[in-house]
Every structure is written in C-alpha cells, then in structure tokens.
Amino acid sequence: MQKAHENGLKVIMDLVVNHTSDQHPWFIESQKSKDNPYRDYYHWADATPEKMPNEWQSFFGGSTWTYDEQTHQAYFHVFAKEQPDLNWKNPQVRQEIYAMIKWWLELGIDGFRLDAISHIQKEDWSFTIKSSRGNDPWQPFMNVSGIEDYMADLKEIFDQYGALTVGEASGVTSTEAPDWTDASSGYLKMIFELEHNVRQKGHAGRGWMYGYKKTIIRWQKDMLTRGWNALYLENHDQPRVISCFGDGSIASAKALAVSYMLLRGTPFIYQGQEIGMRNFPFTAITQTDATEIKQAYEALNSEGMTESEALDKVMANSRDHSRTPMQWDATQNAGFTSGKPWMPIHPNYKEVNTEKSHELIDLYKVLIHLRHEEDDIARGSIKFWFERHLTAFVYERDSFLIITNLGTKKAHLDFNKLEIEDYQHILGSHPRKLEKKMTFLPWEYQVFKKK
C-alpha cells in the first residue's frame, strides 16, 4: 500500500459485511449450540428439514434457509449456503464490523467498495412476498426500512477518514439514490445501479439496447441535481459486454466505451474490458463453479431440455465469463500464473492480451484524458437526444456532443435543432463534420465540441 501511495495510486478494498464464509470462526462457533456467545452473530430460527421458517428465495435459487442437524434450527443466507448472513440487529456484531473498518482505514486504505450493502437489513420473518416476478422475491432483504440507521453509522466512520466509498446497492431505486449519495448527507460517495445488468440477458435485435438506454437515461436524469452515479459496463457478476451488448467486434467495444465513459458520474473499467476480452466458449457444465448456474442447468434438464441446449441457455448469462484469468500476454496461461488456474484460459489469449490489444486500450486512455482535462465532461450537466431511437445513444455534456450508434444497422439522425457550425470534431471512429442530417454506420461513435 505504501508503494502504491508513493506512485500516486489509491487503494480501494472490497468490504463484505452482509455475510461471512461458513468457515469463519464466528460461524463455526455459532453452529455449536443455541447458547453459544456467537449464536446471535447470525440469523437462526426454528425449523425442520421439511419446513423452513418462511418461503423466501435466495439470489442463487432455492431457500434462503439451510437446516442444521446439530441444533435443529436453520440459518439464513441471501446468497449461497456457504455465505451465512450476519445479524446486524446485534449491537456486538456492528461494533465488531466498525472496529474492523477503522483498522483498515488506520492502515491506510483509501476507501471501499461495499459489497451487497443494501441487504444488511431484513424484514421480519413473517413478511409475505408479493409475487415471483421481477425483484419481488427479494424484497424482504433489499433496502429494507431501518437500514438508514446502520448506513448513518458507516457514514460517520467513512467521513472521519475521508474515505472514498461506492456501494453495490441492489434495490435502491434511481429516485432513492440521491439520498444515498448526496454530497453532504449521503451515506456513500456513489452507488452502482444494477438494473441495466438485466438487459444483458437480452438479444440483439429484440430491443435490448433500447431497454439499456432507458435505464441509463432514467438514472442520469434522476441524479442530475443531487447525488452521483458510478458508471460501468462490466463487473465480476456479468458476461463480457463485447459478447452480449456488442457483436464480438472491437468496433462494438469502442462504441460502447465512448457511450458510457463520457456520462455524468465516475466510470469504472473492469479487468479485461479494456482489451476486449470475450465470453468463454464453455462446453461442459463442469467448467463452471457458479452455484446459480448449476442449479438453473439442472432445472432445465429436468424440464426436458437437452444438455447442450441447457448449457447454452444458462451460460449465456454466466458470471464466469468475466472470471476467467486476465490475459496479459501470449505465454503459457496468458501470463496470469505459472500454476494451474482455477478457471480455464480463453482460447483467444494469444490474439487478445495486453501486449497486442492496443487499439481499445488507446481509446480508453483518450477518454480518461478527456475526463481529466474537460470540466464539462467531469462535472457538467447532461441532456439526451433521440431517447426513443433503438440504437442511437446521443447526449450533450454542456459544450460536448457525444453520438454513438450501438447496433448492427445504420442510424439516420436529424440535428436540425443544433447550430452545427458551432461544433468541431475532436474524436471519432473516423473523421467527419457535424451536419443537419447524418447517417451513422453500425458501431460508429463521434464526439464534437463547441468552438
């Protein structure tokens, strides 16, 4: 960390305080007996092997409860059974967590990404789920009333150290996000919206980009005057954007990069995104260790789908695509390790790696430079054009006009309402002037600035 600071780098750490491993000393103690001092560090409730405390469903499928034969109760987990949830209603748990956070900040950590932070508060076990549609199954543990008290405690600690914080906050809506990220009263500096991830389950030509656009535009508008967005295309839980939003080409990766890097907010670039790493060509379910994917695969098999069909369907949305080893170079194991990687190396690693993939990296460098040098991009307002167009993603950042065609067909756009002679071309997939009527090629991007 000291070396990083000497080189002008900040260190942000993942902070997981919704749950622990089932191998954590706290949970091992908690399992021993009902009167163990660590019992209430987690959520336990009376149950039988046949009947759980309620019918809530976990994010990974199946019950949120796992029965324990030793104490004849069940423990609660919103994710896998190996990830039991901590009981934030227990003051001792909170003090342990707060002390741990302060320890890291005293050590010199510059901030945190707060994992699954919007799930730390739960409804009473008697809460009834409305339906099995959308987010309804997870309402009992998504941004539940009462969480604000815990978040206020965390804010107080973070503010003492000037920590940068970004929250993974599923269930926090675009209208609630300003309260979470207000510059003075917000709990965190920014949060990741998770809504546009759902759009990655779509297919080109079926309105997928339109749905993505609507989500991004709504969040940008709702946080225009208060709060701050965390911008991203990829993360560790989603497929590679070049393979799901794009068509596999570097041209599509470049257009997507421009479309989000110049929005209002702080952009995040996931490892491998900057070189155009693709989805892995999985050929067997044994190649994945994702619990939810295996469960979905087994369910499809039981419904009569063939192994090949089931594999294609579940792997299309698998997070494992983004968890294959980083492709550094063309040497063995893509230069990632001299040992045996826990997941397979993508077969294209000799062509796609940091030593060869300069075209996309160079564009990201230009976009980062723009954000650093241009205040209108870093802090300016935003106005969207052609909101109903299926693939054209167009917006103004005060003196800048950003145009991207995020699709495989040409886009015909009319700029009659703009004083086009006021703009000069500064960046694009190819040089051109701004005109009243323009046709944009598939995956074309252009950036203009007022003179």
C-alpha positions in Angstrom: 0.0 0.0 0.0 2.9 2.4 0.8 4.4 1.7 -2.6 1.1 2.4 -4.3 0.8 5.7 -2.5 4.3 6.6 -3.4 3.3 6.2 -7.1 0.2 8.3 -6.7 -2.2 5.4 -6.6 -5.2 5.0 -4.2 -6.1 1.6 -2.8 -9.8 0.7 -2.7 -10.7 -2.6 -0.9 -13.8 -4.8 -1.2 -15.7 -4.6 2.0 -18.1 -7.6 2.6 -20.2 -7.1 5.7 -23.5 -8.6 4.8 -22.2 -12.1 5.3 -19.2 -14.3 6.1 -17.9 -17.6 5.0 -19.3 -20.7 6.8 -15.7 -21.4 7.6 -15.3 -18.1 9.5 -14.5 -18.7 13.2 -17.6 -16.7 14.2 -19.9 -19.0 12.3 -18.1 -22.2 13.4 -18.7 -21.1 17.0 -22.3 -20.1 16.2 -23.1 -23.6 14.9 -22.0 -25.3 18.1 -25.1 -24.6 20.3 -28.1 -22.3 20.7 -26.5 -20.6 23.8 -23.1 -20.1 22.2 -22.0 -16.4 22.5 -21.7 -16.2 18.7 -25.1 -17.6 18.0 -26.7 -14.2 17.6 -24.0 -13.1 15.3 -26.1 -14.8 12.6 -29.8 -15.3 11.9 -31.1 -18.6 13.3 -34.7 -19.7 13.6 -36.6 -22.8 14.5 -37.2 -25.2 11.6 -37.4 -28.8 10.5 -35.8 -30.5 7.5 -39.2 -30.3 5.8 -40.3 -26.8 6.9 -38.2 -23.7 6.8 -39.1 -20.5 8.8 -40.5 -19.0 5.6 -40.6 -19.4 1.9 -38.1 -16.7 0.9 -35.8 -17.4 -2.0 -32.1 -16.7 -2.3 -30.4 -14.8 -5.1 -28.8 -18.1 -6.2 -32.1 -20.0 -6.2 -33.6 -22.2 -3.6 -34.4 -21.3 0.0 -32.7 -18.6 2.0 -32.5 -21.1 4.8 -30.3 -24.1 5.5 -31.2 -26.6 8.1 -28.6 -27.5 10.8 -28.9 -31.1 12.2 -26.9 -30.3 15.3 -29.1 -27.6 16.8 -32.3 -28.3 14.9 -32.6 -24.8 13.6 -31.9 -23.1 10.2 -29.6 -20.3 9.4 -30.3 -17.5 6.9 -28.3 -16.6 3.7 -29.3 -14.4 0.8 -26.6 -15.9 -1.3 -25.1 -19.4 -1.1 -25.5 -21.6 2.0 -21.7 -21.2 2.4 -22.3 -17.5 2.9 -24.4 -17.1 6.1 -25.7 -13.5 6.7 -24.5 -11.5 9.7 -27.1 -10.3 12.1 -26.8 -6.5 12.0 -29.5 -6.2 14.7 -27.0 -7.4 17.2 -25.0 -4.4 18.5 -22.0 -6.6 19.2 -21.8 -7.5 15.5 -22.0 -3.9 14.5 -19.2 -2.9 16.8 -17.0 -5.7 15.5 -17.6 -4.6 12.0 -17.0 -0.9 12.8 -13.8 -1.8 14.5 -12.6 -3.8 11.5 -13.3 -1.0 9.1 -11.4 1.5 11.3 -8.5 -0.9 11.4 -8.2 -0.9 7.6 -8.6 2.9 7.4 -5.9 3.4 10.1 -3.7 1.1 8.0 -4.0 3.5 5.1 -6.8 2.0 2.9 -8.3 4.9 0.8 -11.8 3.6 0.5 -14.1 0.7 0.0 -16.5 -1.0 -2.5 -19.3 -2.1 -0.2 -20.5 -5.5 -1.3 -24.2 -6.3 -1.2 -24.6 -3.4 1.3 -28.3 -2.9 0.7 -29.1 -6.4 2.1 -27.9 -5.9 5.7 -31.4 -5.2 7.0 -34.1 -7.8 6.8 -37.9 -7.8 7.1 -39.5 -9.8 9.9 -39.6 -13.5 9.0 -43.4 -13.2 8.7 -43.1 -10.9 5.7 -45.1 -12.2 2.7 -43.6 -12.0 -0.8 -46.0 -10.4 -3.3 -45.1 -12.5 -6.3 -42.3 -14.4 -8.1 -41.9 -11.7 -10.7 -39.0 -9.2 -11.1 -37.4 -8.2 -7.8 -40.4 -9.2 -5.7 -38.9 -12.4 -4.3 -36.0 -10.4 -2.8 -38.0 -7.5 -1.4 -37.6 -8.8 2.2 -33.9 -8.0 2.1 -33.4 -5.2 -0.4 -33.1 -1.7 1.0 -35.4 -2.5 3.9 -36.6 0.3 6.2 -34.2 0.6 9.2 -31.1 0.2 7.1 -30.6 4.0 7.3 -29.5 3.7 10.9 -26.7 1.3 10.0 -25.7 3.4 7.0 -25.5 6.5 9.1 -23.1 4.8 11.4 -20.9 3.7 8.5 -21.0 7.3 7.0 -19.7 8.7 10.3 -16.7 6.4 10.2 -16.0 7.0 6.5 -16.2 10.7 6.9 -13.7 10.7 9.7 -11.1 9.3 7.4 -12.2 10.9 4.1 -12.7 7.5 2.6 -14.0 7.1 -1.0 -17.0 4.7 -1.0 -19.0 3.0 -3.7 -21.9 0.7 -2.8 -23.3 -2.3 -4.5 -26.9 -1.3 -3.7 -29.4 -3.6 -5.2 -32.9 -2.5 -4.5 -32.0 1.2 -4.2 -34.0 2.9 -7.0 -33.0 5.9 -9.1 -35.2 8.2 -7.1 -33.7 6.9 -3.8 -30.1 7.0 -5.0 -29.7 10.8 -4.5 -30.4 10.3 -0.7 -27.8 7.6 -0.6 -25.2 9.7 -2.5 -25.9 13.3 -1.7 -22.6 15.3 -1.5 -23.2 16.3 2.1 -25.8 14.0 3.7 -25.5 10.8 1.6 -24.2 7.6 3.2 -21.8 6.9 0.3 -20.0 8.8 -2.4 -21.7 6.8 -5.1 -23.5 3.6 -5.8 -23.7 1.0 -8.6 -27.1 0.6 -10.1 -27.8 -3.0 -11.0 -30.8 -2.5 -13.3 -29.0 -2.4 -16.6 -27.5 -5.8 -15.9 -30.8 -7.3 -16.6 -30.6 -6.0 -20.1 -27.5 -8.2 -20.7 -29.9 -11.2 -20.8 -31.5 -9.8 -23.9 -30.6 -10.4 -27.5 -29.5 -8.1 -30.3 -32.5 -7.0 -32.5 -35.0 -7.6 -29.7 -34.9 -4.1 -28.1 -32.1 -4.9 -25.7 -30.2 -1.6 -26.4 -33.4 0.4 -26.0 -34.0 -1.1 -22.6 -30.4 -0.4 -21.6 -30.7 3.2 -22.8 -33.9 3.7 -20.9 -32.3 2.5 -17.7 -29.2 4.6 -18.0 -31.1 7.8 -19.1 -33.5 7.4 -16.1 -30.7 7.1 -13.6 -28.8 10.1 -15.2 -31.9 12.3 -15.0 -32.9 11.3 -11.5 -29.4 12.1 -10.2 -28.8 15.2 -12.3 -29.1 17.7 -9.5 -28.2 15.6 -6.5 -26.1 12.5 -5.9 -23.5 10.8 -8.1 -23.5 7.8 -10.4 -20.9 5.0 -10.6 -20.7 4.1 -14.3 -19.8 0.7 -15.6 -20.4 -1.8 -18.4 -18.8 -4.9 -16.9 -18.3 -6.4 -13.5 -17.4 -9.7 -11.9 -21.1 -10.9 -11.9 -21.9 -10.4 -15.6 -20.9 -11.7 -19.0 -18.5 -9.7 -21.2 -20.1 -6.7 -22.7 -18.4 -7.2 -26.1 -20.2 -10.5 -26.4 -23.7 -9.5 -25.0 -24.2 -5.8 -25.8 -21.7 -5.9 -28.7 -21.3 -8.2 -31.6 -17.9 -9.5 -30.7 -16.0 -6.9 -32.7 -13.6 -4.3 -31.4 -15.7 -1.7 -33.2 -18.6 -2.5 -30.9 -16.4 -2.5 -27.8 -15.2 1.0 -28.8 -18.6 2.4 -29.3 -19.8 1.0 -26.0 -16.8 2.5 -24.3 -17.5 6.0 -25.6 -21.2 5.7 -24.8 -20.6 5.3 -21.0 -17.2 6.8 -20.3 -18.5 10.4 -21.0 -21.7 10.2 -19.0 -22.2 12.1 -15.7 -20.5 10.1 -13.0 -17.4 8.2 -12.2 -16.6 5.4 -14.7 -15.2 2.0 -13.6 -13.3 -0.3 -16.1 -13.3 -4.0 -15.3 -10.2 -6.1 -15.8 -10.1 -7.3 -19.4 -12.7 -4.9 -20.6 -10.0 -2.6 -21.9 -8.6 -5.2 -24.2 -11.9 -6.6 -25.4 -11.9 -10.0 -23.6 -14.8 -12.1 -24.8 -17.2 -14.6 -23.3 -15.6 -18.0 -22.8 -16.8 -20.9 -25.1 -17.9 -23.2 -22.3 -18.5 -26.8 -23.5 -19.5 -28.5 -20.2 -21.3 -27.6 -17.0 -18.3 -28.9 -15.1 -16.3 -25.9 -16.3 -18.3 -23.6 -14.0 -18.4 -23.3 -10.2 -21.3 -20.8 -10.1 -24.0 -22.2 -7.8 -26.9 -20.5 -9.5 -25.8 -21.6 -13.0 -25.6 -25.2 -11.9 -29.0 -25.1 -10.3 -30.5 -23.5 -13.4 -28.9 -26.1 -15.6 -30.3 -29.0 -13.5 -33.7 -27.4 -13.6 -33.7 -27.1 -17.4 -32.5 -30.7 -17.7 -35.4 -31.8 -15.5 -37.8 -29.9 -17.7 -36.7 -31.9 -20.8 -34.1 -29.6 -22.3 -31.0 -31.4 -23.8 -27.7 -30.9 -22.1 -26.4 -28.8 -25.0 -29.5 -26.6 -25.0 -29.4 -26.2 -21.3 -25.7 -25.3 -21.3 -26.1 -22.7 -24.0 -29.0 -21.1 -22.2 -27.5 -20.9 -18.7 -24.0 -20.0 -19.8 -25.2 -17.1 -21.9 -25.7 -15.1 -18.7 -23.0 -16.7 -16.5 -20.7 -14.5 -14.4 -17.9 -17.0 -15.1 -17.3 -15.3 -18.4 -15.8 -12.3 -16.5 -13.9 -14.5 -14.1 -11.5 -16.3 -16.4 -7.9 -15.3 -15.9 -6.7 -11.9 -17.1 -5.0 -12.2 -20.5 -1.6 -10.5 -20.0 0.4 -12.0 -22.9 0.8 -14.9 -25.3 2.8 -17.1 -22.9 1.5 -20.1 -21.0 -1.7 -19.4 -19.1 -1.8 -16.0 -20.7 0.9 -14.8 -18.3 -1.5 -15.0 -15.5 0.1 -17.7 -13.4 2.8 -20.4 -13.5 0.5 -22.7 -11.6 -2.8 -24.2 -12.6 -5.6 -21.5 -12.9 -8.9 -22.3 -11.1 -10.8 -21.5 -14.4 -9.8 -22.1 -18.0 -7.9 -19.6 -20.1 -9.9 -18.2 -23.1 -8.5 -19.9 -26.3 -8.1 -16.5 -27.9 -5.5 -15.3 -25.4 -2.6 -15.3 -28.0 -4.5 -12.7 -30.1 -6.3 -10.8 -27.3 -3.9 -9.7 -24.5 -2.5 -6.5 -23.1 0.6 -6.7 -25.3 -1.4 -6.9 -28.5 -4.7 -5.2 -27.9 -3.6 -1.6 -28.1 -6.4 -0.2 -30.2 -9.1 -0.4 -27.5 -6.7 0.5 -24.7 -5.6 3.6 -26.5 -9.2 4.7 -26.9 -9.8 4.3 -23.1 -6.7 6.4 -22.5 -8.1 9.2 -24.7 -11.5 9.1 -22.9 -9.8 9.2 -19.5 -7.7 12.1 -20.6 -10.9 13.9 -21.7 -12.5 13.4 -18.3 -9.3 14.8 -16.6 -8.9 17.8 -18.9 -12.5 18.9 -19.6 -14.6 20.2 -16.8 -17.8 19.9 -18.8 -17.2 16.1 -19.0 -16.1 15.7 -15.4 -18.8 17.8 -13.7 -21.1 19.2 -16.4 -24.8 18.8 -16.9 -26.3 16.3 -19.4 -29.1 16.3 -21.9 -30.2 13.4 -24.0 -31.3 13.3 -27.7 -33.2 10.7 -29.6 -34.4 8.9 -26.5 -36.8 6.7 -28.4 -34.3 5.5 -31.0 -33.5 1.9 -30.7 -29.7 2.1 -31.1 -28.6 5.8 -31.2 -27.3 6.9 -27.8 -26.8 10.6 -28.1 -26.2 13.2 -25.4 -24.8 16.7 -24.7 -22.4 17.4 -21.9 -22.6 21.2 -21.9 -20.1 22.1 -24.7 -19.8 18.5 -25.9 -22.0 16.4 -28.2 -21.5 12.6 -27.9 -23.0 10.3 -30.6 -22.9 6.5 -30.6 -24.8 4.0 -32.7 -25.0 0.9 -30.5 -26.2 -1.6 -33.1 -25.6 -3.5 -36.2 -27.7 -1.3 -38.5 -27.3 2.2 -39.8 -28.8 5.0 -37.8 -30.3 8.1 -39.5 -30.4 11.2 -37.3 -31.6 14.8 -37.8 -29.7 17.6 -36.0 -31.8 20.5 -37.2 -32.2 21.9 -33.7 -28.5 22.3 -33.3 -26.3 25.1 -34.5 -24.0 22.7 -36.3 -21.5 25.3 -37.4 -20.6 25.9 -33.7 -19.1 22.4 -33.3 -15.7 20.9 -34.2 -14.8 17.2 -34.4 -12.4 16.0 -31.7 -12.8 12.2 -31.6 -14.5 9.5 -33.7 -14.3 6.1 -35.3 -13.5 8.2 -38.4 -13.2 11.9 -39.1 -16.4 13.8 -40.2 -18.2 17.1 -39.8 -21.4 17.6 -37.9 -24.3 18.1 -40.4 -28.0 18.6 -40.2 -28.8 15.2 -41.4 -26.4 12.3 -40.8 -26.3 8.6 -41.3 -24.2 6.6 -38.8 -22.6 3.3 -39.5 -23.1 0.3 -37.2 -21.0 0.9 -34.0 -19.9 4.3 -35.1 -19.0 6.9 -32.5 -18.3 10.6 -32.8 -17.5 13.4 -30.3 -17.9 17.0 -31.1 -17.1 20.2 -29.1 -18.4 23.7 -29.4 -15.8 26.1 -30.8 
